[in-house]
Amino acid sequence: MTTVRGDERGFTFSELALVLVVLGILIAIVAWGVGGIDETSTERDCRSELRELKAATEQFKAQAGFYPPDDRALDQSGVLARSETPNWKVVTTDDAAGPEYRPEGDRCG
């Protein structure tokens, strides 16, 4: 059995080092998780913009009888403002094939 004298209170260096290592690991895990949340929200925003652009393209076709030649036509017709989907653009080269949706910039590409 060990006896502790009154002047030997406190933590040892190894105990403090262990606590710091555990805290460092926990901080690293949280930082990595937060980074994943940001990427997930970016992907979600890109998918949402693309769905909105596709719906507007189909609405344009229902009203005009043909697909819009580009996203400017959507904007001019009032179906969808270009600022609502800044990361995507629509291009129609052949009405039978339908429109193409292309990412614009590096955010959704």
N, C-alpha and C positions, 0 to 999 in steps of 0.2 A: 504494500500500500504506500502511495506517495503522499507526502504532505506538501502543501503549498504554503509558502511563507507569505505574509501580508504584502511584501514589496514586489512579488512576482506576478502581478496581474497584467492582462492584456493579451494580444494575439501575437503569435510567432510570425516571422517573415514568411514562412512557407504557407501558413494559413491565409495571410493577406494576398500572397501571390496566387493562390488557388482561387480565391474569390474574384480577383481581377481577371484571371483567365476565363472563368465562367461568365462573368459579365461581358467580356469581349466577345465571346462566342454568341451570347444572346443578342448583343447589338448587331453582330454580323448577320445573324439569321433574320432579324427584323428589317435591316437595311435591304437585304436580298429580297425579302417578301414585298416590301414597298415598291421596289423596282419592277417586280412582276405585276403589281397592281397597275402601275402606270402604263406598261405595255398592253395590258388587257384593256384598259380604257381606250387607248389609241386604236386598237383593233376593233373594239366595239363601235367607236365613232366612225371608222372607215366603213364598216358593214352597214351602219345606219344610213350614212350618206349615200352609199351605193343603192340600198333599197329605195330611198327617197328618189334618186335619179331614175331608177328603173320604173317606178310608179308614175313619175311625171312623164317619162317617155311614152308609156302606154296610154296615159291620159291624152297626150298630144296626138297620138295616132288615132284614138277614138274620136277626137274632135276634128282633126284635119284629114284623116283618111290615109295618112302616110307617116312614116317615122320622121322625126326632125333630122335635118342634115347634120346639125351640130348643137352644142349646148346653147349657143347664142339664140337659136330659133326658139328654144324653150323659154329663154329669158324674154325675148321680144313678144312672144305670145302671151306672156303672163302666167304660164303654167308653173314655172319654177325659176326663181331668181338665181343667177349664177353664183351669188355669194352663199347660197344655202348648201352647195356641194363643191367647196373649193378644191377638194382633193381628187375629184373625178371629172371626166369629161365624156361626152357621148359623141360618137362619130358614126354616121350611117353612109355606107358606100353603095349598098345594094338593098333595096327595099325588101326583096324576097329573103335575103339572109338575115335581116334584122340589124339592129344597131350593135355597135361595139362599145364597151365601157372600158375606158383606159384610166389608170391611175395618173394623177398629175402631181409632180413633185415626188419627194422621197418619203413622205409620211405614210402613204398607203401602198406604196410599190413594193 
